[in-house]
Each structure stands twice: as structure tokens, then as C-alpha cells.
Amino acid sequence: MQFKTSSEYITIEEAMEWIDENRKEFGRYKRLEDYFLGRHDILSRHIEDPSKPNNKIICNLPSFAVGIRTGYFSGEPLTVTSEDENETNLMNNILEYNDIQDVNADLDEISSVYGHANLVMWLDEDGAIRMMPLKPTNSFVIYENSLKSEPVGAVIYNKYVKDDKDVMDVTLYNKDYIRHYHGDDKTQILIHEEQNFFNDIPVIEFLENNHRRGSFEDAISIVDAIEKISSSCVNEIEYFDNAYLALKGLNATDHQDIQD
């Protein structure tokens, strides 16, 4: 899902509305994550007769597809250069400090699974630039509603339970400030504000494709079909392997007769 606005500055009220919209995608994101991790629909298949075999064969093609896809795209180390040697050294020092190869691989995997991923940057206590990949389940970038479609804001949020209550932390990014809020689904209270030294939105969205669809999303129904057929075939084989011999009217039959 892409969020667009005509506002130059994003308010917490607007951010909360978009958080509600983003959370509507949870069902889809959860399904994509489950299929990537091998938690497929076949695992919940139920057979009424408990005496019959109920094999649940997992064919984790989604994980295989993501592994091939990310290995091809981000398996080789990134090379960053500039015409200015000092700039090249500065950038490479920043990237090396952040283990950019691992960050890039994580971004690639997240975008391949969910259809898109976000990279957030910040300054640590030593003034060094840090960066970390984020899932779209708790972060999103907001774009201006124009042909340029430039980013004008971003939101990172975390909902959890504390003292038996649902609470939420929200970080709202605008181009000149970063605001941190705490509250619940309805009310957010500003607890801290800081200057945005990047003078731009320090959250960058990476797309798997223009439709923000996972790399295996369109093949889930095929995976389901393969697993149903495979599981049913194994069930049939096991069912006939577990055949019973019934003896009727042979009252004198003893254990040795049955073994014979």
C-alpha cells in the first residue's frame, strides 16, 4: 500500500489514520510470512475419520524462491564509488560501519517476501550514521500527491501490551524534525522532539515491484495445490499399507494362526 498526501508536514492525526490503513494489510503480510516460513494451509487440514492417515506434506517453494532471488540479487558485495576520492572513502566507511552487506541482504529478503521494505537511518550518540532494515508491518513512507511523488514523511510504530493494556509508540518523521509519541490507538502524547539533521526523510522504501507484491505471492495457490495432491497421494499409499485382515466365524483361531 502506498500513502500519498497534499500536506507538506504530516501531523500525528494523519499518521494515526494511515497506521489504521497499514494495519489492514496485516492479514496479507501474515500469510506471506507464514508461507515463507513453511506455515502453510495444508497443516490445518482435518480428516473426519481419525483412523485414516492425514499426512501434511510441505513443499516450501516460497522459501526456495526467495533464497534464489536474494542470492542472485544481493549475493555479490555492493560497490560504492564517487568521482571524489574523499567522498568514496567517507561513504564506504559509513557503509562498512553499518555492515551494509548484511543490511542489503535483509532488505532484499524482506522486500522479496512482503513486496517492499524500508530502510531507516539515524545518528547514534557518537554522531555516526546508522541504518537498519524494517518490515512494512510497522513502518511506511508517505509521498506527496504529485507527479514527482517525493517522500514528505514516514512513520514507524510499535504496538504492544503493557500492564494488560494495549499501548503504541509512534515515531513521526518530517523533513526538519522527528517526533516521538506514546499512547494508544486513539490518543498519542508527544514525549520527545528532535531535529532532523538529514534535512530529508531518513526512511527509504525499497520495492520488489511497482505493485508491492511478494515474489511468490501469485504462486501461493499453486503451492497449495501441489501440497494437497502430494499429501493425498501419500495418504492413499499409507492407507493401503495399513490394511486389515478380518477373520469371521473362526472361533478356534489362535495367535499363531494369525501370525501364519
C-alpha positions in Angstrom: 0.0 0.0 0.0 1.3 3.5 -0.9 0.3 6.5 1.1 0.0 10.0 -0.5 -0.8 13.4 0.8 -1.1 17.0 -0.3 0.3 18.2 3.1 3.9 19.5 3.4 4.0 18.4 7.0 2.5 15.2 8.4 0.5 15.5 11.7 0.1 12.8 14.3 -3.7 12.7 13.4 -2.9 12.0 9.8 -0.2 9.4 10.9 -2.8 7.6 13.1 -5.2 7.3 10.1 -2.5 5.8 7.9 -1.5 3.4 10.7 -5.0 2.1 10.7 -4.8 1.7 6.9 -1.5 0.0 7.2 -2.7 -2.5 9.8 -5.5 -3.6 7.4 -2.7 -5.3 5.4 -1.6 -7.4 8.4 -3.6 -10.4 7.2 -1.9 -10.4 3.8 1.6 -9.8 5.4 1.0 -12.6 7.9 0.0 -15.0 5.1 3.1 -14.1 3.1 5.3 -14.5 6.2 3.7 -17.9 7.1 4.3 -19.3 3.6 7.9 -18.1 3.6 8.4 -19.8 7.0 6.7 -23.1 6.0 3.4 -22.5 7.9 1.1 -23.5 5.0 -2.7 -24.1 4.9 -2.1 -27.8 4.5 -1.1 -28.0 8.1 -4.6 -27.2 9.2 -6.2 -29.9 7.0 -8.6 -32.1 9.0 -9.9 -35.6 8.2 -13.1 -36.7 10.0 -12.1 -40.3 10.3 -9.2 -40.3 12.8 -8.2 -43.8 11.8 -7.2 -42.7 8.4 -3.8 -41.2 7.7 -3.6 -37.4 7.4 -0.1 -36.6 6.0 0.7 -32.9 5.6 3.4 -32.5 3.1 5.1 -29.1 3.0 6.6 -28.0 -0.3 8.3 -24.8 0.7 8.8 -23.3 -2.8 8.3 -19.8 -1.4 11.4 -20.0 0.8 13.3 -21.6 -2.1 12.2 -18.9 -4.5 13.2 -16.1 -2.0 16.6 -17.8 -1.4 17.3 -18.0 -5.2 16.0 -14.5 -5.8 18.1 -12.8 -3.0 21.2 -14.9 -3.7 21.1 -13.7 -7.3 20.4 -10.1 -6.5 22.3 -9.4 -3.3 24.8 -12.2 -3.2 27.6 -10.1 -4.6 29.0 -7.2 -2.4 28.0 -3.7 -3.2 30.5 -1.3 -4.7 30.1 2.4 -4.0 32.3 5.0 -5.7 32.4 8.7 -6.4 34.5 11.0 -8.6 35.8 12.5 -5.3 38.1 10.0 -3.6 37.3 11.6 -0.2 33.6 11.1 -0.7 34.2 7.5 -1.7 36.2 6.8 1.4 33.6 8.6 3.6 30.7 6.6 2.1 32.5 3.3 2.3 33.4 3.9 6.0 29.7 4.6 6.8 28.6 1.5 4.9 31.2 -0.7 6.5 30.4 0.6 10.0 26.8 -0.5 9.3 27.6 -3.9 7.8 25.9 -2.9 4.6 26.2 -6.3 3.1 24.0 -7.8 5.8 21.7 -4.8 5.7 21.3 -5.1 2.0 20.6 -8.8 2.2 18.0 -8.3 4.8 16.3 -5.5 2.8 16.3 -7.8 -0.2 14.7 -10.7 1.7 12.1 -8.5 3.4 11.1 -6.9 0.1 11.0 -10.3 -1.6 8.6 -11.7 1.0 6.4 -8.7 1.6 6.7 -6.8 -1.7 8.6 -3.9 -0.1 10.9 -3.0 2.7 12.0 0.2 4.5 15.5 1.4 5.5 15.7 3.8 8.4 18.7 5.9 9.2 19.6 7.8 12.4 22.5 9.4 14.2 23.8 7.5 17.2 25.2 9.0 20.4 28.6 9.4 18.7 27.1 11.3 15.8 27.7 8.3 13.4 25.1 7.4 10.7 23.4 4.2 11.5 20.9 2.2 9.4 18.5 -0.7 9.8 16.0 -2.6 7.6 12.4 -2.6 8.7 9.4 -4.7 7.7 6.3 -2.9 6.2 4.2 -4.4 9.1 5.3 -1.5 11.3 6.7 1.2 9.0 5.7 3.2 5.9 6.8 6.1 3.8 4.4 8.9 2.8 4.7 10.6 -0.6 3.4 13.9 -1.9 0.4 13.6 -4.2 2.0 14.9 -7.3 3.8 13.7 -10.4 7.1 13.9 -8.6 5.8 11.7 -5.8 8.7 12.7 -3.5 8.7 11.4 0.1 7.4 14.0 2.6 7.1 11.9 5.7 7.5 8.5 7.3 6.1 6.6 10.3 7.5 3.8 12.5 5.2 2.4 15.1 5.1 -0.4 17.6 2.0 -1.8 19.3 2.3 -4.0 22.4 0.7 -4.9 25.7 1.8 -3.3 28.9 0.1 -3.7 32.3 -2.8 -5.5 30.5 -3.3 -2.5 28.2 -2.7 -2.0 24.5 -0.2 0.7 24.0 1.6 2.1 21.0 4.8 4.0 20.3 4.9 6.2 17.2 7.9 7.9 15.6 6.9 10.5 13.0 9.4 11.8 10.5 9.1 15.2 8.7 11.9 16.8 6.8 13.0 19.2 9.6 12.0 17.3 12.8 11.4 13.9 14.3 8.7 13.5 16.9 8.2 10.5 19.3 4.8 9.8 20.7 3.3 7.3 23.2 -0.3 6.4 23.8 -2.9 4.0 22.3 -5.0 3.6 19.2 -7.0 6.7 19.9 -4.7 9.2 21.7 -1.0 9.9 21.2 1.1 12.2 23.5 4.3 13.9 22.3 7.1 12.8 24.6 10.2 13.9 22.7 11.1 16.0 19.6 14.5 16.3 17.9 15.9 18.0 14.9 16.2 16.0 11.7 19.8 16.6 10.8 19.4 14.8 7.4 17.1 17.6 6.2 15.2 14.9 4.3 13.1 11.9 5.2 15.6 9.3 6.6 13.3 6.4 5.7 13.8 4.9 2.3 11.3 2.4 0.7 12.7 -0.5 -1.4 10.2 -2.0 -3.8 10.1 -5.6 -5.1 7.9 -4.3 -7.9 5.6 -1.4 -8.6 2.6 -3.3 -7.2 4.4 -4.1 -3.9 3.7 -7.8 -4.3 5.8 -10.5 -2.8 8.0 -12.5 -5.2 6.0 -15.7 -4.6 2.6 -14.2 -3.8 0.9 -15.1 -7.1 2.1 -18.7 -6.8 0.6 -19.5 -3.4 -2.5 -21.2 -4.9 -0.1 -23.4 -6.9 1.8 -24.3 -3.8 -1.5 -25.2 -2.1 -2.4 -27.5 -5.0 0.9 -29.3 -5.0 0.8 -29.9 -1.3 -2.8 -31.2 -1.4 -2.0 -33.6 -4.2 1.2 -34.8 -2.6 -0.4 -35.3 0.8 -3.4 -37.1 -0.7 -1.1 -39.4 -2.6 0.9 -40.3 0.5 -2.3 -40.8 2.4 -3.6 -43.3 -0.2 -0.3 -45.3 -0.1 -0.3 -45.4 3.7 -3.9 -46.3 3.8 -3.4 -49.4 1.7 -0.2 -50.3 3.5 -2.1 -50.3 6.8 -4.7 -52.8 5.5 -6.5 -55.1 8.0 -7.3 -58.8 7.8 -10.7 -59.7 9.2 -11.4 -63.3 10.3 -15.1 -64.2 10.8 -16.5 -67.4 12.3 -13.1 -68.8 13.1 -13.5 -69.2 16.8 -10.6 -71.6 17.2 -8.1 -69.2 15.7 -5.2 -68.5 18.0 -2.3 -66.1 17.9 0.0 -68.4 15.9 -2.7 -68.8 13.2 -2.9 -65.0 12.9 0.9 -64.8 12.6 0.9 -67.5 9.9 
